[in-house]
Amino acid sequence: MARAVADREMPLAQATSAVSLAQTDPARSLALATSVADARASGNEARAVALRAAGLALAELHRPADALRQLRRSVRLTAAAGLRQREGEARMSAAFVLCTLGRTRSALTEADRAESLLDGDARYRLQAQRGAILYSTGSTEAALAQYGTAITGLVRSKDRLWEAIARNNRGVLHAAENRLAAATRDLERAAELFGGLDMSLARAHIEHNLGFLAARGGDAVGALERYRRAEAMHRAAGVPPTLILITRAELLLGLRLADEAVQVARQAVELCAAARRAVDLAQARLVLAEAALVAGDGTLALSSAEDALRAFHRQGRTSWALVARWVRLEGRIATGAAPGPALLTESRRLAGQLDVARWQAFGLEARIAAARLAADLGRTAEARAELARAVVTGHRGPALTRARALYARALSSRLAGDRAGARRALQRATTVVSDYATALGSLDLRAGVAGHVADLTELGVRLALEDGSAIGVLRWSELGRGLTLTTRPAPPPDDAELAARLSELRQVLADLREATTAGADPRPLLRHQARVEEAVRATGRQSRGRSASRDPLPLRHLRDALGDRVLLSYVECAGLLYGVVVRDGRPAIAPLRPAAEVAAEVRSLLAGLRRLSGGYGAAGALVQRRVVVQRTAERLQRALLAPLGITGAGPAVVVVPAGPLHPLPWAVLPALAGRAVTVAPSAALWVEAEQRPRARADRVVLVAGPDLPGAAAEIAELATALPRATALTGPAATAQAVLSALDGADVAHVACHGEFRPENPLFSALRLADGPVTGYDLQRLRKVPTTVVLSACDAARTAVTPGEGLLGLSAALLSLGARTLVAPLVPVPDETTRTLAVAFHRRVAAGDTADVALAVARSALDGGVAGYATGAAFVCLGHG
C-alpha cells in the first residue's frame, strides 16, 4: 500500500518540480513536464500540474500560443477531476499567457474565475498577476492597489519568489510614473530576492528593469549598459529579448538617435512577430512609428501607428491606443495634413485624454502641437491655455521632459508679449539639456542630444530677429553649437575591452579586404563586421562625460579675441539662412537665401571638386569643370558673403557655419581665396581657444599609411624639413604604434587613405598598416595633439545632427582638445597635396598661425586644375 502511494506521489513531485523550474530553466522544465504528462503511471493531478508546468515553460520560451493550449488542457482536466485549487492555479497561469497574447479582457475574466477557486496564499499570487494585467491596459492606480495587497500577503506568507515577481513588476510601474525612489526600493529588493533563488533569467529581467529605471532617472549611459547585459543574458538563455529591444529603441529615440532607434525597433517587431508576442509586438510597432517620425519617414510612421492602433484595440488596451492615435496624428501632420480647426480639435481632445491616462510626455507634445495650431489660426488665448497645461504636465518629469515644459513656457511668454520671460525659460531649458549631455561621454550620444536644443535655438533666434538684435541672434545660435565638443569624455570603465574590440575590427576588415581581392563571398565577414562594430559602439558608450565649463559669449570678449579679424556666423531659422558679421567689434545681421537652395549649391560645388580632384578626362574637359565650379562658388559668394559686406581681399576670417554650410570649402569662394580662414564649430569655443596661450611644438609625429603612392614621399620630405620629428612609415605605421605616438604629441601629420562613414560617422577611419584607426580609437587617447594635419581624403567631413551636433574624425579630435585640425573635405591629388603640406609646415615652424600658414601654402600651388582643387579642399578647423 505504501509503495502504491509512493508511486502516485512521485509523478506529482516531478510535476511540481517542473513548475518550479519553469522560470529558471524552461527547457529542462518542459522536458520534465512532458515526460510526466505522457507517463501512464501519472494520475490526473500529476498530469494536470505537468501540463501547467509545460504551459509556463513554453511561455518563458516565447511560445505563448503553445503555452495556452497546454494550460487549457490543464484547466479541463482539473475541472473534470474536481481539483479546484489546481484548476485555479491553471487558470491563473492562463491569465498570464492571455495577457502576453494581448487578450487582456479574456485575461481579466480568467483571473476572476481563478479567484473563485483559489484558497490561502495562492490568492496573493493571483493579485500580483492581476496587477500585471491591469498595468498592461494602462490602469495604473488599480494595478498599484493590486500589487500593494499582493506584496503585503506574500511577505506575510514568506513567498520569496512571488514577492520578487510582484516587486519587480511594481518597480517598473513606479519608474514609468517617475516615482524613482519607490522604484529603486522595489527593484533592489526584487534583485536581492532573485539572487537568493538562483534564477538567471529572472536576474536578466531585473537587469533590464534597472536599466529602465536608470533611463527614467536620466542615466542614459547606465541604462544602455544594463540593456546590453540583459540582452546578452536573454540570448544566452535562448529567449528572444523583445522587451529589451523595445525599451532600448525608446531610449535611443530619447537621445535623438532616430536612425538607430528605427533599426532596433524593426528588430523588435520582427522578433515579436516570430515569437507571437502580441502585447510586445503592438508596443514595438508604436516605438517604430515614433522613431520613424523623428527620422523623417512620415509614411512608415503612419503605417506603423495604424498597425499598433488596431492591435491595441483588439487587445482592449485603450490607454495605449491613445498614444497610437497621437503618433498617427503626428504622422498626418508630418506628411502634410492641412492645419485647421478640425486638426486643432483632435489635438486638444487627445491631449486631454493622454493627460488623464497619465501619458505625461505624449500629453505634453500634444499640448504644444495644439497650441501651435491655435496660434496659427489666430486663437492666441486658446494657444496660451494649452501651453499653460503643458507646463503643468511636464514640470516634474524626467530631464528632457522638463526641458520641453520650459519650451512650452517660453512659447506662452512670447504669445503674452513677455519676451524677457521667454528668454529666461529658454535659457533654463538649455541648461537642463546641457546638464543632461554633460553626463554622456560618447560623442554620438552628445550629438544626438543636441537635437533637443533645435526648437530652443529657433525660438531664441526668432525673438532676437524680432528685436533686430544681431548679437542676440549670435548668442542664441550658439545654444547647440559645440554641445558635442564641450564635454571631455572619460575613458570607458572597461577600456581594455574596447581596445580588444577595436583590434578585432581591424582584423575583420583586413580579412574582408583579402576575401574581396580573392573573389570570396564577403557576406559572412560583413555580418561579423556589423557585430563587432555594434560591440565597439556599445562599449564606447560606457564612458561618462567630464564637464568642461562653457561661458556665455560676451561681446567684449569676442571683440578682444577677434582683433582685426572678421567673424561670420550663420544660422537657419524657419528654412531661411541668416548671417551675422562682427567687424571692428560691431555686429550686423542680414537675411540670406533659403537653406535648401544653398544646400543644393554646396552639393553641386563639392561634386565638381571631387571630379576635378580625380583628374579623369581630357584637359579641356577638366578646365570646363573648373569653370563650372568657379561659377558655383561665385553664386555662393553672392548668397553668403556679399550681403555681409565681404566682397574682396581683407583681414582674416573666422566662419561659424550652420547645417548645410558645414561641408563648404570656404576658401573656394573668391572673396576668401587669399585670406586666412578658420572654420569653427562655435564662436564661444573659438574665443575660449584664442584666450589660451599657443602650445609648443616640441613633439612632432609624422605618419604614412599604406597603398597611397604619395604618402611615403610626403612624409620623407616633411621629415627633412622637420628633422626632430618622429616618423612612422611602412609596416611600422601600425594602429597601436601610431596611437601611442599621437598620445601627448604637440603636432601630428598623417598621410593615408581616409574613409568617411556618413551612416556611422565615428567609424570613419584613417587606414594604417594593419587596418583602420576610427573615431573610437581616437577617443581612447589621453591627450590628443594640439595641431593635427590629416592628409587623407574626406578627413574634414562631419555629419551634422539636428541642433548642430557634429560627428566624424574631426569632431572627435576637437572634442578631445585638439586646437587646430587641417584636413580636406574631398579627395585630393597626391603631388599637389605634398606641395601644400610641406609649405604649410614650413610656415608653422616659422611662427605663422595655422590659418595663415594654410593661406600661404595655397599660394605655393601651381595654377592648374589639380592645384586649384587641392587648395580649395583643405580647411583649417577649430582655431587658427
N, C-alpha and C positions, 0 to 999 in steps of 0.2 A: 504493500500500500504506500509506504513511504517513498519507494522508488518511483511509483506512478506519479506521485505528487511532484517529485523532483523532475521527472521527465516533462511534466506540464510547465513547471516554473522556469526551466532552462530557456526555452524559446522566448518567454516573456522577458526574462532578464536580458537576453540578447537584443530583443527589440527595443527595450528601454535604453540599453547602451547605445543602440543606433541613433535614437533620438538625441542623446547627449552628444554624440559625435557629429551631428548634422552641421553645426556651425564651426567646429574645429577642424574636421577632416571630412568634408561632404562626400568625397569619392568613396572613402572607406565606409562611411555610414550607409551609402546607397547599396554597396555590395553586401553588407551585413543584413540590411533590412530586406533586400531582395531574397537572400537565402532563407530568412525566417518566413517571409510571406509565402514562399513557394514550397516550404517543407510540409510534408503530410502530417508530421507529428505536432505541428503548431496548432494550438487551439484558436478559437475566434478572437479572444482578447489579444493574444500574442500577434496574430496576423493583422489585426486592426492597428495595433501600435506600430508594427513594422511598416504598414502602408503609410501611416502618418510620418514615420521617420523618413521613408523614401520621398514623400512629398516635400518635407523640409529640406532634405539634401538636394533634391532637384531644384528647389527654389534658390538655394545658395549657389548652385552651378548655373544659374541664369537660364533655367528651362521651366518657366512658370506654367506653361500650358500642360506639360507633362506632370508637373507638381500637382496642379489642380485635379487632374484625373486620378492620381493616387489618393489624394485627400478625399475626393468624392467617394471612392471605393471604401475608404476607412469609415466615413460617415454612414454609408449604407450598411456596412457590416455591424458597426456598433449599435445603430438604431434597431436593426433586426434582432440583435442579441440582447437588447435591453441594457447595454453598458452606458449608462447616462454620463458618467464622468468622462469616459473615453470618447464618447460622441462629442461632448462639449469641447474637449481638447482638439479633436479633429476639426470641428467647426471653427475654433479659434485660429488654428493654423490656416484653414481655408480662407478665412477673412483676410489674413496677411497676404496670401497669394493673390486673391482677388484685387486687393489694393494695388499690388505690383502690376497687375494686368490693366489697371486703370478703371476697374469696375467698382468704383467707390461706394455707390448706393448698395450694390449687392454685398460688398464687404461689411458695411454697417448692419445690414439685415442679418448676415451670418453671425456677426458679433452678438447681436441681440438674441439670436437663437442659442448661441453658446452660453450666454449669461444665465439663461433659464435652466441650464443643465449642470453648470459647474458649482462645486462646493469649495469652501475653505480658501487656501492661498491661491489656487488657480484663478480665482476671480480677480486678484490683483494683477496677475499676468494679462488677463483679458483687458483690464482697464488700460494697461500700458499699450496693448495692441490697438485699442480703440483710439488712444491719443495719437498714435502714428497715422491712423486712417484720417482722423479729423484734421490733422495738420496738413495732410496732402490735399484736402479740399479747401484749405485756407481758413478753417475755423480755429483761429489761433487761441482765443480765450477758452473755448471748450476743450481744446487739446491740452492746454496748460492745467485745467481743472482735473482732467483725467490722469495726467501724469502725476500731479500732486498727490491725489488719493492713492494711486498705484504705488508710488515710491514709499509713502508712509507705511503701507501694508507690507511691502516687500522687505523693508528694513526690519520691521517687527518680526516677520517670518524668517529672517536671515537667508533670503533667497538671493544670493550674491550675483548669480548670472543674470536674472531678470532685473535686479536693481541696476546692474551695469547697463543693460539694454535700454531701460527706461531713462536713465540719466544721460546716456549718450544721445538718445533722440531728443530729450528735453533741452539738452545743451545746444543742439543745432537750432532749435526753435528760439531759444533765448538769443543766440548770436544773430539770427535773422531779424530779431526785433531790436537789435542793438543794445541788449542788456548784457554787456560783455562780462561784468563781474560774475553774474549768475551763471552765464555760460561757462566761464572758466571753472567755477566750482564744480559744476555738474560733469564737465568733460574730464577734468583731472581726477575726480573720484571714479568715474567710469574706467579711465585708463588704469587706475590702481586696482580696481576690482578685476578687470580683464587680465591684467598682468599676473594676478594670482591664480588665474584659471587656465593658463597655458592655451590661450586661444589666439593663434597667429592672425587669422582672418579678421577676428574682432578687433585686434590691435591695429590692423590696416584701416578698418573703418574709423577708429578713434584718431589715427594719424591724419586721415582725410578731414575729419571734422575739426580737429585742432588747426588744420590749415585754413578751413573756412572761417574759424574764429580769428585767426591771425589776419586774414584779409579784411574782415569787418573792422578790426582794430587798427587798420592802416599799415600793417606789417606785410607788405607785398612780397618782400624777399623771403621772409619766413614761410609765408603761405605757399609760394611756388616750390620751396624745398620740401615742405611736408607733402604737397600734392605729388611731387616726384617720387618720394619714398613710398607713399601709399599706392601709387600706380604700380611701382615695381613689386610690391608685396602682393597685390592682386594678381598680376600677371604670373608671378611665381607660383601662386596657388591655382592657376588655370581659370581664374574668374575674370570676366571682362570688366574693366574699370569704367563703366559707363558714367556713373555719377561723378567720378573724379574728373573725367574729361569735361563734363558739363560745367562744373564749378571752376575748373581751370580756364575754360573759354570765357566764363563770366569775368574772372579776374583779369585776363588779358584784355578783354573789352574795356574794363575799367581803367586799365593802363593805356588805353587807346592804341593797342597793337592790333588793329582791326583785321588785317590780312591773316595774321597768325591765329586770331580768335576764330575767323571763318574756317580755317583749316582744321583746328581742333574740334570745333562744333560739327563739322562734316564727319570727322572720325566718330564722334559720339553718336550721331544719327545712324551711321552705318552699323556700329556695334549694337546699339539699342534695337534696331530693326532685326538684326540677325538673331539676337537673344530674345526677341519678342518681349522686351521690357517696355510695355506700353506707356506707363507713367513716365519713365525716364525719357522715352522717345519723344513724347509731347514737349517736355522741357528742353530737350536737345534742339528740337526744331524751333522753339521760341528763341533760344540763345543764338542759333544760326541766323534767324531773322534780324535780331538786334545787331549782330556783328556785320551782317551784310549792309545794313543801313549805314553804319559808321564807315564801312569800306566803300560806300558809294554805289552799291549794287541794289538799286531800288526794286528791280524785278525779282531778284532772289529773295529780298526781304518780304515782299508782298506774298509770294507763293509759300514761303516757309511759315509766315504768320498765319496764313489761311489754313495750312495743314495743322498747325498747332491748335488753332481755334476750334477746328472740327473735332480734334481729339479731346480737347478739354471738355467740350460739350458732351461728347459721348461718355466721358468718364464722370460726368457730374461735378466737375471741378470749376465751379462758377467763378471763384476768386481768380484762378489762373486764367480763365477765359477773358477776364477784364484786361489783363496785361497783354494778351494776344490781340485783343481788339485795339488797344492803344498802339501797339507796334504796327499793326496793319494800317492804322490811320496815319502814323508817321511815314509808312511806306507810300501811301497815297499822296501825301504832301511832297515827298521826295521825288515822286515820279510825275509831278506836275499837276496835281489836283488844284483846281482854281479856288483860291481863298474866297470865302464869302460867309454869309450868316449861317448857312447850314453846317459848314465845317466848324465854325465857332461854337455853335450849339453842341455839336457832337464832342468837341474837345472839352468844353466845360462840363458836360454830363459825365464823361469818362473820368475827368479829374476828380470830381466829387466821389464817384464810385470807387476809384483807386484809393482815395484818402480813407474812406470808410473801411475798405478791405485791408488797410494798413500797408499798402504798397507805397512806401514813402518816396523812394527815388522816382518811380514812374509817375506818381501823382504830381510831384514837383515839376517834372518835364512837361506834363500835360497842362499844368497851370501856366507855365512860361509860354507854351505854344498858343494857348487860348488868349493870353494877354497880347501876344504879338498880333494875332488875327484881329482882336478887338481894336488895337491901336491902328492897324491898317484901315479898319472900317471907320475910324474917327470916334470910336467909343472909348474915350480916354478913361472915364470913371470906371467902366467895366474892366478895362485893362488893369487899372491900379488895384481894383478889388481882387482880381485873380492873382496878381503879384504879391499882395499882402498875405493871401492864403499860402502862396508858395513859400514865402519867408518863414511862416509858422511851421509849415510841413517839414522843412529841411534843416532848421537851425540847430537841431540836436542830433543830426545824423552823422555818419562817417565823414572823414575829412573832405573828400571830393563832393559829397552831397552838400556839406556846409558851404563849400565854395560856390555851388550853384545857387544856393539860397541867397548868398550875398550878391551874386549877379542879379538875381530877381529883385533884391532891394535896390541895387543901382539902377535898374530899368525903371522901377517905380519912382525913385527920386528924380530921375530925368524927366519923366512924364509930369511930375508935380512942379517942375521948374527949379528943383533943389539940386543944382549942378555940383555944388560942393559936397553935398551928401552922397551923390552918385559917385564922385571921385573917391570919397572915403571908403565906400563899400567895395569899389573895385580894388582899391589898394589892399584892403583886408582879405579879399578873395585871393588876390595874387600871393599874399603872404602864406595863406593856407596851402595853396598848390605848391609853392616853393618849399615850404617845410616838408611836405609830403615827398617831393622829389629829392630832397636832401638825403633822405634815408636810403635812397637807391644808389647802389654803386655801379651797376651796369649801365653803359652808355645807351643801349637800346631802350631800357626801361625809362630812363630820364627823357629820352627823345619822344617816347610815346606820351608821357605825362604832360609834356609841353603842349599837347593838343588841348588840354583843359584851360589854357590861357588864351586860346584863339578868340573866343567870344569876348573875353575881358579886354583884350587888346583892341578889338574892333570898336567896342563901345567907348573905351577911353580915347581912341583916336577920333571917333565921331564927335565927342564932346570938345576936344581940342580944335577940330576943324570948325565946328560951330562958333567957337570963341575966336577963331582966326589966330590961334597961338601956334607958331612954328615950333617953339621949344616944347610946348605941350605935346604936339604930335610926336616929336622926337622922344620925349620921355615915355609916353605910353607905348610907342612902338618897341621900346626896349624891354617890355614886360617879359615876353617869352624868349627873347634873344639871349643866347648864351646860357639858358637854363640847363641845357645839356652839358655845358662846359664849366660851370661854376662849382660843381661838386666833385671833389677829388675822390676817385674810388679807392677803397682799401682793397688789398688782395683778398680773394675769396678764402673762406676758412680752410678749405682743403685745396691749397694751391698746387700741391703735388698731383692731385687727381686731374686738375685742369691741364697741367703740363703733360701728363701721360696721355690725356685725350688728344691734345694738340699734336703730340708726336705720332699718335696713331693716325690722325687725319693726314699728316704728311705722308705716311707710308701708304695709306689707301690711295691718295692722289697719285703717288709715284706708280703704284700698281695699275691704276686706271690709265695713266699715260702709256705705260708699257703695253697694256692689253689693247688699247686703241690702235697703237702703232702696229701691233701684230695682227690686227683684224679680228681679235677675240670678242666675244659677247660682253659688252661693258655693263649690262644691266645688274648683275649681282653686285659688282663693285659700286655702282651708283646707289643701290639700296644701302650698302654698307656705309658709303659716304654720308647719306642722309641720316642714318642712325648715329654716326659719330658726331656729326655737326649738331644734332639735337642734344646729345650729351654735353658737348662743349658749351652750347648756349645755356643749358640748364645749370651747369657747374659755374659758368661765369656769372650767372645771375645771383649766386650766393653772396657776392661781395656787397658790402654796405657802403654808403656814402660817408665821406668825411667833409663836413661843411666848410666851404671857403666863403668868407664874408664878402658880400657884394653891396657896395654903397650905391645910393641913387646917383643920378647924373647931374650934379650942379653945373650950371652954365659956366661959372667962373673956373671950375676945374677943367672943363672942356676947352675953354679959351686958352688957359695956360698950357695945356697939353698940346694943342694944335699949333700954337705959334703962328707961323705964316702958312701952314698947311690949310687945305680946304677939306671940310667934311661933307660927304654926300651920303645921306641916309634915305632909304626908300621904304615905303610901307604900302600895303594893299588894304583898301577899305571898300567894301561893297562892290568888289570887282574892278575898282579903279586904282591905278598906282598913283602915289603922291611922292614927291621928292622934297627933302629938307636939305638946304645947303647952309653951312655955317662957314662964313668967310669974314676974316678980320674980326672975329668974335661976335658977329651979328647973324642970327638965324633968319632964314626966309623959307617960305614954302610955296610950292607950285603944284597944281594938278597936272598929271601927265596923261598917259593913254590907258585904255582898258588892259588889265593884266593879261587876258587871254591873247590879245593882239601882240603884245610884247613877247609873250612866251613863244608864240609861233615864229616870230622873227629870230629869237635866240636859238630855237631849234634849227632853223634854216642856216644860221651862221655856223653853228657847230658842225652840222652835216657838211657844209662847204669846207671848213677847216680840216675835217677828217679826210676828205677826198684829196685836198692839197698835200696833207702830210704823207699820204700813201705814195704820192708821186707817180701814180699809174696814168698812162695815157700819153699822147703826143704833147710836145712842148706847147704848141698853140692852144690845145685844149686846156692845159693847166693854167696858162695865162688867162684864158677866158673865165675859168673857175675863180681865179683870184679876183678878177673884176667883179664877179657876182658877189663874192664875199665882201669886198670893199663897199659895194653899193648897199648891201645889207647893214654893214657897220655904220654907214652914213645915215641910214634910216633910224637905226637905234640911237645914234648920237642926237639926231633931231628930236627923238622921243624922250630920251633920258637926260641929256646934258644941256641942250640949248635952252629949255625952259628954266634951268637953274643958273644960266649965265656962264656956262662952261663951253667955250667955243673955240679956243685956240691954246697956244702954249701958256704955261703958267706954273704956279708952285705945285708942290707935291699934293697928292690927293689921298684921302682915306675914304674908302667906299664901304658902306654897310648895306648889303643887298637884302632884298625881300624875295620870298618864294621863287618865282620864275627867273629871278636875276642871279641866283647863286651860281649857275653854271656858266655865266657870261665871262669870257676872257676880255676884261675891260681895256687892256692895252691895245686891242684891235680898233677901238673907237678913235678916229683921227685926232680929236682934241686931247686924248690922253696918251698918244703914241710916244711922245718924247718925255713924258712926266714920270716921276716916281709914284707908283700906285700901290697902295696896300689895301687888301680886301679883308675886312674884319667882321667876325660874326656878330659883334655888338660894339657900340660906341663906348659903353661903360667898361667893357673888358679891354678895349684898346687904350682908354685913358689909364686904367689900372696898370697895364704893362708899360706905358710911357713913363709912369711915375717911378717905376723900378729902375735901378741902375743897369746899364748894359752889362751882360755877362762876359766873362773872359772866354777866350777861345784857345785854351791850352791843350785840351784833349780833342783831337780830330780823328774821326773814323771814316775810312773810305771803303766802299764795298762794291764789288762787281758780281752780278748774278750770271747764271748760265744761259746759253743759247741766244745771247744778244750780241751780235757781231761787234758793235762799237763799245760795249761796256768795259772790256779789259783795257782797250786803248784809252778810253776816257779816264779810268782810274789811274792808269800809268802816267798820263800827262798831269793829272791832279797831284799825284804823289811827287812828281818832280817839282811842281810849284809849291807844294806843302810838305817839305822833307821830314817834318816831325810827326806826320800823320801815321796812324796805323792802317795798313791796307789789308783787306781780306778779299782774295780773288780765287777763282777756280774751285777745286774741291775744298779748300779751307773756308769758303764762304758758306758754311752750314748755318741753319737757323739758330742753333744754340750758340755757336761762336759769334754770330752777328748780334744776337740779342744781348749776350754778355758784354760785347764791346760797346754797344749803344748805351747800356745802363750806366749813367753817370758821365757820359761824354758831353763835351760842350758843343761840338759841331759834328754833324754826320752827313755824308753824301752817299746815297745808294743808287747805283745804276743797274737796273734789272728790268725784266718784264713785269708789268703790273696788270692786275685784273680788278675791275670794279664789278661788284655783285649788287645790282640795284634791288633784287628781291630780298637780299640779306646783307646789308652793307658792311657789317662787322666781319664778314667772311671775305671782303675784298682783300687782296693779297699782293705781296711782293714775292716773286719767285726766286728762291735761293738754291744752293747746290743740292740740298736734299729735300726740297719741297717749299711750300709757301709759308710765309710769315703773315698772319692775319691781324686784324684789329684786336682780336682776343689775345694774341701773343703780346702785342704792344702794351695792352692794359696790365700785363704782369710786370712791366718794368717799374723799378722803384723810383728812378729819376731819368726822364727822357732828356735827350739833348736839347739845348736851348734853341739851336738853329738846325733845321733838318732840310736837306735838299733831296727830293725824290725824283731822280731822273728816270721815271717809269711811267708808261702810258696810263693816262686816266687817274693818276695818283691824287690829284687835287679834287676829284669829283666827290660830291656828297649827295646823299639822299636827304630831302627836306620833308619833315613831317609837319602836319598842321601845328601852328603855334611857333614855327621857326626852329623846331628841333632838328639837329644835324647829325648825320650818321655817315661813317666811312673812315678810311685811314687817316685823312687829315683831321677829322673831328676827334678821333681817338687820340692823336698826338697833342692837339690843342687842349683837350680836356685834361690831359696828364701834365700839362705845364709847359709844353713847348712854346717858346715866344714867337718863333717865326718858322713858317713852312713855305718852301719854294718848290713848286711842282707843276706839271702840265695838266690841263683839263681834257686834252685829247691826245691820241698817239702822236709821237714826234719822231722825225728822222734822226738817225744816229750821228751823222757827221756834223750837222749844224748844232745838235744838242751838245756835243763835246765842245764845240767852239764857245757856245754860250756858258756852259758850266765852268770852263777854265777862266773865262773873262770874269764871271761872277765872283769866283773865289779869290781871284787876284784883287779885285776891288774891295771885297770884305776885309782881306788881310791888310789892305792899305788904309782901312779905317772907315770905309763907307758903310752906311746902314744897308740892310738887305734890299729895301725898295729902291734906293739909289743905285746900288750895285747891279740890280736886275735891269734897270733902265739903261745903264751904261753898257751892260753886256749885250743888250739887244742891238745897240748901235754897232757892235763888233761883227754882227752877222752880215753876210752879203745881201744884196737886194733881190736875190732870186726868189722863186716860189717857195723852196724849202726853208730859206732863211726867214721869209715872211711868216710862214706857218709856225715855225718854232718860236719866234719872238712873240707871236700872238698867243700861243698855247700856254706859256709859263705865267703863273701868277704868284704874287707874294701874299701869303695868307697870315692872319694873326696880327703881327706888328712888324713894321719895318726895322 
